Amino acid sequence: MKIIIKEETEDVFIKEEETEDMKIEETFSVKHEDTEEQTDLMALKEASHELNEKEEEKHYNFTTGEKSTRVSSQKGAQKTETRSYFTCQQCGKTFNQHRNLQVHLRVHTGEKPYTCQQCGQSFIRKDMLKVHMRIHTGEKPYTCQQCGQSFSQKGSLTAHIRVHTGEKAYTCQQCGKSFTQKGNLNGHMRIHINESPFTCQQCGKRFNRKGSLEIHMRIHTGEKPYICQQCGNGFRDKGSLTAHMRTHTGEKPHTCQECGKSFNRKESLTAHMRTHTGESPFTCQECGQSFSQKEGLLVHMRIHTGLSQFTCQQCGKSFSGKGKLEVHIRAHTGEKPFTCQQCGKSFSQKGHLKVHMRTHTGEKPYTCQQCGKSFNETGYLTAHMIIHTGEKPYTCQECGKSFSWKKSLTAHMSAHTGEKP
């Protein structure tokens, strides 16, 4: 005789058994001719089904609409356990604990209950605030075993390790460029789709990364959360603090392959390389004048906008920058604070001393890309390039004759004026 027990519920299936001496709860045995015990078996089956229904009712999640069924089945039957899941009704994300769902909901509500007492920045989770506090305390508990560099977050150390291993696990499927961090790949992908989803509400500037917008906002708020422990100077972003620290340590990790000069910031090296290439990528839209650095263009633009707020009290001449006014004042005072340690000659500007030093060192950092000739001043290179271009920018207003150099025009003018140059 076969006894088949089959539980048909939504989540639970009890395996069919086809034995003559099947045991239920290890004490209930069924024999071929014992109909009374078969009746008891049916009663047990009904009781078991009722218990399952109670368990299912107990674990039903009315918030999420999902069930959790726990079954302690008979020996020889298949054990099944389905865990509870809590689902966000706004985005569909699922969590195995209700408290995790509650924390997640703050992403949608914007609630940030954990606030930094030092700078006022708020966070969704307590652990985020804890990590943030390391910015103020300078704590860096995660240290690279290869180079000794320390980090405030474990994820930062993990990403840093890839610098040593050379691993770039995240690759762009469109252009093949690889990255050490997934976030960098995500930001890079927006270049291809021309997406800048993060907009500054104050000035309208757009960014392709949320982190870039957050750093930008500090321009408006004046927040400088990265503090130098040695001098107390504050900075808007970590990279600026890192570069600043090199002024204390004297470290200059970025070296020019052309002349060997070193810099403490990569941006400074990039700007310096233009002295070798002659590149001037920043062009004034008003007059067409080009500059090798963005700062030079910004200062130049004040000529067109009329923003010359720094005025000399002695002669009334105005300047677009405070530094230019200070240099100009020395023309009145005769001050020359920059002195050459080798020959004793003094200069009113640091840049003039820097150029002068090349007469002692023999350094000629400005090289013509066409013939290879080098010069110790950028002006000499500019003048030299006219030989190759044939350009004659200096024109006589009397007769229309043009010249390659200003001094040639000056000498020519004596023919009209009768003056001896």
C-alpha positions in Angstrom: 0.0 0.0 0.0 1.3 3.5 -0.9 0.8 6.5 1.3 1.3 9.8 -0.5 1.5 13.0 1.5 1.5 16.2 -0.6 1.3 19.7 0.8 0.2 22.2 -1.8 0.9 25.7 -0.5 2.3 28.7 -2.3 5.9 28.3 -1.1 6.1 24.9 0.5 6.3 21.5 -1.2 6.6 18.3 0.9 8.3 15.4 -1.0 6.2 12.3 -1.8 7.4 9.2 0.1 6.6 5.7 -1.1 7.7 3.4 1.7 5.9 0.8 3.7 7.3 1.9 7.0 7.2 5.7 6.6 7.8 7.6 9.9 6.1 10.9 10.8 7.8 12.9 13.6 9.8 9.7 14.1 7.1 8.1 16.3 4.2 7.7 13.9 4.4 4.5 11.8 1.9 3.4 9.2 1.0 -0.3 8.5 -0.8 -1.8 5.5 -3.9 -3.0 7.4 -4.2 -0.4 10.2 -7.0 1.9 9.0 -7.4 3.5 12.5 -3.8 4.8 12.3 -4.5 6.0 8.7 -7.3 8.1 10.2 -4.9 9.5 12.7 -2.5 10.3 9.9 -5.2 12.4 8.2 -5.8 14.3 11.4 -2.1 15.0 11.7 -2.1 16.2 8.1 -4.9 18.6 8.7 -3.2 19.9 11.9 0.0 20.4 10.0 -1.7 22.3 7.3 -3.4 24.5 9.8 -0.1 25.2 11.5 1.5 26.2 8.2 -1.4 28.6 7.5 -0.8 30.3 10.9 2.9 30.6 10.2 2.2 32.1 6.8 -0.2 34.6 8.4 2.3 35.5 11.1 5.0 36.4 8.5 2.9 38.1 6.0 4.3 41.6 5.2 1.3 43.9 4.7 3.6 46.9 3.9 5.5 45.2 1.1 2.9 42.6 0.0 5.5 39.7 0.3 5.3 36.5 2.4 7.8 34.8 4.6 7.2 31.1 5.3 9.1 29.1 7.8 8.5 25.3 7.9 10.0 22.7 10.2 9.0 19.7 8.1 8.9 16.0 8.9 12.0 13.8 8.7 12.6 12.9 5.1 10.8 16.0 3.8 12.4 19.0 2.0 13.1 22.0 4.3 12.2 25.4 2.9 12.7 28.9 4.4 11.7 32.1 2.7 13.1 35.3 4.3 11.1 38.6 4.7 11.8 41.4 2.3 11.0 45.0 2.7 10.5 46.9 -0.6 10.8 50.6 -1.2 7.5 51.7 -2.9 9.3 54.6 -4.7 12.2 52.9 -6.4 11.6 49.1 -5.9 14.8 48.5 -4.0 14.5 45.6 -1.6 16.0 45.2 2.0 16.1 42.3 4.4 15.5 44.4 7.5 12.9 47.1 8.1 15.4 49.5 9.6 17.5 49.4 6.4 14.5 50.4 4.4 13.8 53.3 6.8 17.4 54.6 6.3 17.0 54.2 2.6 13.8 56.2 2.5 15.9 59.3 3.5 17.3 59.3 0.0 13.9 60.1 -1.3 12.7 62.4 1.5 16.0 64.3 1.7 16.2 63.8 5.5 19.7 64.1 7.0 19.5 63.7 10.8 23.2 63.5 11.5 24.9 66.9 11.5 28.6 67.8 11.9 28.9 70.2 14.8 32.0 71.8 13.2 30.9 72.7 9.7 27.2 72.0 9.7 27.2 69.4 6.9 24.5 66.8 7.4 24.3 63.1 6.5 21.8 60.3 6.0 23.6 57.8 8.1 25.6 58.0 11.4 28.5 56.1 9.9 28.8 58.7 7.1 29.1 61.4 9.7 31.8 59.3 11.5 33.8 59.1 8.3 33.3 62.8 7.6 34.6 63.8 11.0 38.0 62.4 10.0 38.3 65.5 7.7 38.4 67.7 10.8 40.4 65.4 13.0 42.9 64.4 10.3 42.4 60.7 11.3 43.5 58.3 8.6 43.2 54.7 10.0 43.8 52.9 6.7 47.4 52.7 5.7 49.0 51.3 2.5 51.5 48.6 3.4 53.6 49.4 0.3 54.1 53.1 0.4 52.8 54.1 3.9 50.2 56.5 2.6 47.2 56.7 4.8 43.5 57.2 4.1 40.4 58.2 6.0 38.2 55.6 4.2 38.7 51.9 3.5 37.4 52.4 -0.1 40.0 55.0 -0.8 42.8 52.6 0.3 41.3 49.9 -1.9 41.3 52.2 -4.9 44.9 53.4 -4.0 46.2 49.8 -4.0 45.4 49.7 -7.7 48.1 52.3 -8.3 50.7 49.8 -7.2 49.1 46.8 -8.9 48.2 48.7 -12.1 44.8 47.2 -12.0 42.1 49.1 -13.9 39.0 46.9 -13.6 36.5 49.4 -15.0 36.7 49.8 -18.8 34.6 52.1 -21.1 32.9 50.0 -23.7 32.8 52.9 -26.2 36.5 54.1 -26.2 38.3 51.4 -24.3 39.7 53.7 -21.6 40.1 52.0 -18.2 39.7 53.3 -14.7 40.7 52.1 -11.2 37.3 53.2 -9.7 33.7 52.6 -10.9 32.8 56.2 -10.0 35.4 57.5 -12.4 34.0 55.3 -15.2 30.5 56.6 -14.5 31.7 60.2 -14.7 33.6 59.4 -17.9 30.6 57.9 -19.6 28.8 61.2 -19.4 31.4 62.6 -21.8 30.1 60.3 -24.5 26.4 61.1 -23.9 27.2 64.8 -23.3 25.3 64.6 -20.0 25.8 67.2 -17.1 22.9 66.3 -14.8 24.2 68.2 -11.7 23.4 72.0 -11.9 24.4 74.7 -9.5 21.2 76.5 -8.3 23.1 79.7 -7.7 25.1 80.3 -10.9 23.7 77.7 -13.3 27.0 76.0 -13.9 26.6 72.3 -14.8 28.7 69.3 -13.8 28.8 65.6 -14.8 29.6 64.4 -11.3 27.8 65.1 -8.0 31.1 65.4 -6.2 32.2 68.2 -8.6 29.0 70.1 -7.9 29.5 69.7 -4.1 33.1 71.1 -4.3 31.9 73.9 -6.6 29.2 74.9 -4.1 31.9 75.7 -1.6 32.8 78.7 -3.8 29.4 80.2 -2.9 29.3 79.1 0.7 32.9 79.9 1.5 33.3 76.5 3.1 36.8 75.2 3.4 36.6 71.9 5.3 40.2 70.7 4.6 42.5 72.4 7.1 46.3 72.3 7.1 47.4 71.1 10.5 50.7 73.0 10.2 49.6 76.5 9.3 45.8 76.5 9.7 45.0 77.4 6.0 41.7 76.0 4.8 40.9 74.5 1.4 37.7 73.6 -0.6 38.9 70.2 -1.8 41.3 67.5 -0.6 43.5 67.8 -3.7 44.3 71.5 -2.9 45.2 70.6 0.6 47.5 67.8 -0.6 49.2 70.2 -3.0 49.5 72.8 -0.3 51.2 70.3 2.1 54.1 70.1 -0.4 54.9 73.7 0.4 55.8 72.5 3.9 57.5 69.3 2.8 59.2 70.7 -0.2 58.1 67.8 -2.3 57.8 68.5 -6.1 56.7 65.2 -7.7 55.8 66.6 -11.2 58.9 67.0 -13.4 59.2 68.5 -16.8 60.8 66.0 -19.2 62.2 68.9 -21.4 64.2 70.9 -18.8 64.0 69.0 -15.6 62.1 71.6 -13.6 59.8 70.2 -10.9 56.5 71.4 -9.6 54.3 70.6 -6.6 51.1 70.5 -8.7 50.3 68.7 -11.9 48.4 71.8 -13.2 51.6 73.9 -12.7 53.6 71.4 -14.9 50.9 71.5 -17.6 51.0 75.3 -17.7 54.8 75.2 -17.7 54.9 72.9 -20.7 53.3 75.6 -22.7 56.5 77.6 -22.4 58.2 74.9 -24.5 55.4 74.4 -27.0 54.4 78.1 -27.3 50.8 77.0 -26.9 48.4 79.8 -25.8 44.9 78.1 -25.6 43.1 80.8 -23.7 41.9 83.5 -26.2 40.2 86.8 -25.6 36.9 86.9 -27.5 37.0 90.7 -27.6 40.4 91.3 -29.2 41.8 87.9 -30.1 44.9 88.1 -27.7 45.9 84.6 -26.4 47.3 83.5 -23.1 49.1 80.4 -21.9 47.2 80.4 -18.6 43.5 81.0 -17.8 44.4 83.4 -15.0 46.2 85.7 -17.6 43.1 85.8 -19.7 40.9 86.6 -16.7 43.1 89.5 -15.7 43.2 90.7 -19.3 39.4 90.7 -19.6 39.3 93.5 -17.0 40.8 95.8 -19.7 37.6 95.4 -21.7 35.1 95.3 -18.8 36.7 98.4 -17.2 37.2 96.7 -13.9 40.4 98.4 -12.8 39.7 98.8 -9.2 43.3 99.2 -8.0 44.5 102.8 -8.5 47.9 104.3 -7.7 47.4 107.3 -5.3 50.5 109.0 -6.7 49.9 109.1 -10.4 46.3 107.9 -10.7 47.1 105.0 -12.9 44.7 102.0 -12.5 45.4 98.3 -12.5 43.3 95.2 -12.9 45.1 93.4 -10.0 46.4 94.2 -6.6 49.7 92.6 -7.4 50.2 94.8 -10.4 49.6 97.9 -8.4 52.1 96.8 -5.8 54.7 96.3 -8.5 53.9 99.7 -10.0 54.3 101.4 -6.6 58.0 100.3 -6.7 58.5 102.6 -9.7 57.8 105.5 -7.4 59.6 104.2 -4.4 62.6 102.7 -6.2 62.2 99.6 -4.1 64.0 96.5 -5.6 63.3 93.7 -3.1 64.5 90.8 -5.2 68.3 90.4 -5.2 70.6 88.0 -7.1 72.7 86.1 -4.6 75.5 85.6 -7.2 76.1 89.1 -8.5 74.1 91.3 -6.1 71.9 92.9 -8.8 68.4 93.8 -7.6 65.0 93.8 -9.3 61.6 95.2 -8.6 59.8 92.0 -9.7 60.5 88.4 -8.8 60.0 87.4 -12.5 62.8 89.7 -13.6 65.1 88.1 -11.1 64.1 84.7 -12.3 64.9 85.6 -15.9 68.2 87.2 -14.8 69.3 84.0 -13.0 69.4 82.2 -16.4 72.4 84.4 -17.3 74.2 82.6 -14.5 72.8 79.1 -15.1 72.8 79.2 -18.9 69.2 77.8 -18.8 67.2 78.4 -22.0 63.8 76.9 -21.5 62.1 78.4 -24.5 62.8 76.2 -27.6 61.7 76.8 -31.2 59.9 73.7 -32.4 60.9 74.3 -36.0 64.7 74.7 -35.8 65.5 73.7 -32.2 67.1 77.1 -31.2 66.5 77.9 -27.5 66.1 81.2 -25.6 66.1 82.3 -22.0 63.0 84.6 -22.4 59.7 83.9 -24.0 59.8 87.3 -25.8 63.0 86.3 -27.6 61.3 83.1 -28.8 58.3 85.1 -30.1 60.5 87.4 -32.0 62.5 84.5 -33.4 59.4 82.8 -34.7 58.9 85.7 -37.2 61.9 84.4 -39.1 60.0 81.2 -39.9 56.5 82.8 -40.4 57.7 85.8 -42.4 55.2 87.9 -40.4 55.8 91.7 -40.3 53.5 93.1 -37.6 55.1 96.5 -37.3 53.9 99.0 -40.0 55.0 102.5 -40.7 52.0 104.9 -40.6 53.8 107.3 -43.0 54.7 105.1 -45.9 53.1 101.7 -45.2 56.3 99.8 -45.1 56.2 96.8 -42.6 58.9 95.3 -40.4 59.4 92.1 -38.5 60.7 93.8 -35.4 59.7 96.9 -33.5 63.3 98.2 -33.3 63.5 98.1 -37.1 60.4 100.2 -37.4 61.9 102.7 -34.8 65.1 103.0 -36.9 63.0 103.4 -40.1 61.0 106.3 -38.6 64.1 108.4 -38.3 64.1 108.6 -42.1 60.8 110.5 -41.9 61.4 112.6 -38.8 65.1 113.3 -39.4 65.9 112.2 -35.8 68.8 110.0 -35.1 67.8 106.9 -33.4 
